[in-house]
């Protein structure tokens, strides 16, 4: 019984080691693919309003949602997050923003949301 419990612990350690390695590789891919740099000021549109923000983090996003762990062949992409720049002071404020390559596109130097209905998002999810 003790040997089986130890084997379980060993397998859990192996799982977390592999997961950490996958996360590190995905982060490298996201950073390599991302056209934006840390500290860069960008313009983005939300609800038909244009804002400026400063990029503070590059993150991993995946094309297909992963609920129980990594999916083989899942497309790895990039996302960024940061703070909205206040028009009154020109400095970052408290409001955060996020964009990613699967839900946003750039047009006229402004990052825009891909506007999809709920049914279109479900269809898009089911196709992937």
C-alpha positions as a printed NumPy array, in Angstrom:
array([[  0.   ,   0.   ,   0.   ],
       [  2.814,   2.433,   0.895],
       [  4.518,   1.731,  -2.438],
       [  1.331,   2.584,  -4.342],
       [  0.893,   5.829,  -2.421],
       [  4.517,   6.736,  -3.114],
       [  4.004,   5.962,  -6.815],
       [  0.974,   8.274,  -6.838],
       [  3.085,  11.039,  -5.287],
       [  5.823,  10.421,  -7.89 ],
       [  3.312,  10.6  , -10.729],
       [  1.859,  13.838,  -9.355],
       [  5.365,  15.31 ,  -9.171],
       [  5.976,  14.249, -12.785],
       [  2.676,  15.791, -13.865],
       [  3.47 ,  19.161, -12.264],
       [  6.982,  19.112, -13.672],
       [  5.621,  18.498, -17.19 ],
       [  2.898,  21.135, -16.742],
       [  5.441,  23.734, -15.634],
       [  7.624,  22.902, -18.63 ],
       [  4.607,  23.253, -20.975],
       [  3.719,  26.595, -19.379],
       [  7.291,  27.87 , -19.808],
       [  7.416,  26.838, -23.482],
       [  4.017,  28.399, -24.163],
       [  5.13 ,  31.642, -22.508],
       [  8.209,  31.728, -24.754],
       [  5.995,  31.202, -27.813],
       [  3.611,  33.98 , -26.716],
       [  6.466,  36.42 , -26.156],
       [  8.068,  35.537, -29.509],
       [  4.791,  35.93 , -31.44 ],
       [  3.554,  39.074, -29.698],
       [  3.931,  42.211, -31.833],
       [  3.725,  44.41 , -28.723],
       [  6.416,  45.107, -26.154],
       [  6.289,  45.683, -22.429],
       [  5.886,  49.397, -21.706],
       [  4.452,  50.097, -25.154],
       [  1.52 ,  52.508, -25.318],
       [ -1.298,  51.259, -27.518],
       [ -4.74 ,  52.385, -28.549],
       [ -7.668,  50.02 , -28.169],
       [-11.391,  50.246, -28.694],
       [-14.059,  49.047, -26.241],
       [-17.773,  49.7  , -26.679],
       [-17.108,  52.173, -29.502],
       [-14.752,  54.267, -27.352],
       [-11.018,  54.523, -28.004],
       [ -8.593,  54.421, -25.098],
       [ -4.851,  54.381, -24.618],
       [ -3.136,  51.852, -22.418],
       [  0.323,  50.739, -21.454],
       [  1.289,  47.077, -21.884],
       [  2.487,  45.606, -18.588],
       [  2.275,  41.859, -19.233],
       [  2.472,  39.397, -22.11 ],
       [  0.427,  36.285, -21.432],
       [ -0.357,  32.945, -23.044],
       [ -3.714,  32.388, -24.705],
       [ -4.841,  29.243, -26.48 ],
       [ -7.266,  28.893, -29.366],
       [ -9.347,  26.12 , -27.808],
       [-10.384,  26.289, -24.143],
       [ -8.614,  23.796, -21.929],
       [-10.603,  22.723, -18.903],
       [ -8.723,  19.642, -17.723],
       [ -5.226,  20.353, -18.927],
       [ -3.279,  20.966, -22.126],
       [ -4.733,  19.727, -25.414],
       [ -2.362,  18.34 , -28.036],
       [ -2.169,  20.521, -31.113],
       [ -3.925,  23.48 , -29.483],
       [ -2.788,  26.725, -31.084],
       [ -0.758,  28.893, -28.718],
       [ -1.088,  32.64 , -29.053],
       [ -0.362,  35.845, -27.237],
       [ -2.321,  38.259, -25.136],
       [ -1.382,  41.442, -23.34 ],
       [ -2.765,  43.229, -20.348],
       [ -2.101,  46.574, -18.807],
       [ -3.596,  49.729, -17.359],
       [ -5.672,  52.313, -19.183],
       [ -3.994,  55.709, -19.419],
       [ -6.057,  58.483, -17.875],
       [ -6.846,  61.342, -20.257],
       [ -6.704,  63.804, -17.362],
       [ -3.167,  62.954, -16.206],
       [ -1.623,  60.945, -19.046],
       [ -0.624,  58.317, -16.493],
       [ -1.824,  54.748, -15.977],
       [ -4.933,  54.529, -13.824],
       [ -6.81 ,  51.748, -12.056],
       [ -8.735,  50.337, -15.031],
       [ -7.198,  47.302, -16.705],
       [ -7.44 ,  46.169, -20.307],
       [ -6.584,  43.036, -22.188],
       [ -6.338,  42.071, -25.837],
       [ -5.306,  38.863, -27.557],
       [ -4.656,  37.655, -31.055],
       [ -7.728,  35.418, -31.207],
       [-10.32 ,  38.07 , -30.291],
       [ -8.747,  41.318, -31.483],
       [ -7.324,  42.789, -34.652],
       [ -5.592,  46.039, -35.496],
       [ -7.127,  48.605, -37.837],
       [ -5.806,  52.136, -38.312],
       [ -3.364,  51.639, -35.389],
       [ -6.231,  50.823, -32.997],
       [ -6.791,  47.36 , -31.521],
       [-10.426,  46.384, -32.092],
       [-12.638,  43.633, -30.742],
       [-13.999,  41.001, -33.069],
       [-17.713,  41.468, -32.464],
       [-19.475,  38.102, -32.506],
       [-22.895,  37.106, -31.279],
       [-23.184,  34.416, -28.611],
       [-24.207,  31.841, -31.234],
       [-21.251,  32.784, -33.467],
       [-18.852,  32.333, -30.518],
       [-20.398,  28.942, -29.713],
       [-20.106,  27.89 , -33.37 ],
       [-16.508,  29.086, -33.472],
       [-15.753,  27.158, -30.258],
       [-17.339,  23.956, -31.562],
       [-15.403,  24.113, -34.845],
       [-12.058,  24.165, -32.975]])
